[in-house]
């Protein structure tokens, strides 16, 4: 058994794809037309880090409750943790693209001495 997908509600498919694929380097595993339960068009969009089995299902917000959850799905908690080979390069790239962070990067013993920081705020897609 393994975790296949985790859903992330986003404001816009293409902006979310650009963030995860173009900025973070995820792979676009699937982008297929689909329909809501009541027959309206939507897309089935899955991104994942290279080589990973678990992916993120990018689900466009549908209705006021989901729109309110965009960018706040974890209620202030860290939603997921990413490991990268060159933390400082990725951090600099994210800052240059307008990403905001709660704190400056620090070394984290609980992550095997890796550097870490928390992202906050929203990009355009949430």
N, C-alpha and C positions, 0 to 999 in steps of 0.2 A: 504494500500500500504506500502511496505517496500523495502529497498535496499537489493537485493538478493546476487549479486556478484560484486566484483571489480576485474578487471584483472590486474595482475602483470606479466610483461614479465621477464622471468628468463633464465639463460644460460643452466641449466640442471634441469630436473624434480627432480631426486633423491636427488641432493644436496639441492634444495629448500625445498623439503619435510623434509629432515633431519633438516634443520634450523628451520622451522616452527613447526614441530611436536616434534622432539627430544629435541631441545633446548628451544623453547618457550612454548611447551606444548599444541599446537593447536591439534585439531582432524583432521585426514585425513577423510574427508566426502565422497570423491569419487576419484577413480583412475581407469579410464576406457579407453580402446583403442578407438581411434577415427581416423578421417582422415581430412586432409586439404581439401580445396575447390577443389584442383586439384588431390585428391586421394592419397596423400602421408600419411604415418602413423604418428600419433601424439597421445597424451594422453589428456584426460579431467581430470584435477587434481584440486580438490577443498579442501582447508583447512579452518578451522574456529576455533576461540576460543571456549572452552567448553561452551555449552549452547547458543551460539550466533546464530542468524538467518542469518546474513550477513557473507559471506565467501569470500576468495580470490581465484580466478581462476588463477592458476599458468600456464602461457602459455609460452612454450619454444620459444625463439626468432627464427624467420623464415625470413632470409634475412638480408642484411646489415643494413637497416634502423632500424629494431627491435634489432639487435645485438648491435648497437650503443646506443640504449635506455636503455639497461640493466644497472641497477644501477643509471640511470640518468633520470628516467621517470618523476620525479617531478621537474626537473630543479632547484635543490637546495632547494626547499621548503620541509617542513615536509609532508610526504605522508599519514601517518595515525598515530593515537594516540592509545596506548594500556594502559589499566589500569590493574595493578596486585596487589595482596594482599600484597606481601612482595617485594617492589621495590628493596631494597638493595640486597636481595638474588638473584633476577633475574639479576640485574646489574652485580653483581660479577660473576655469571655464564656466562653471555655474554662476559665479559672481559676475563675470563679464556679461553673461546673458541676462542678468537682472534678478537672479535668485537671491532671496534674503535668508539669513541664518540667525538663530537665536543667540548663539555664542560663537566665538572664534574656535578654530580646531584645537583640540588637545589630545594628548596621548591617553589612551584608555586601557588600564590593566585588564579589565573584564573582557576586552576584545583581543587579548593576546598582545597587548602593547600597541595595537593599531591606533592610528590617528582617527579621530571621529569628531563630528559636530552634528547639531540638529538643524534641519531646515525648517523654516516657518514661512507663513504667508502663503499666498496663492500665485501661481502663474496664471496666465489668461484662461487656461482650461480647468484650473482647480488643483 
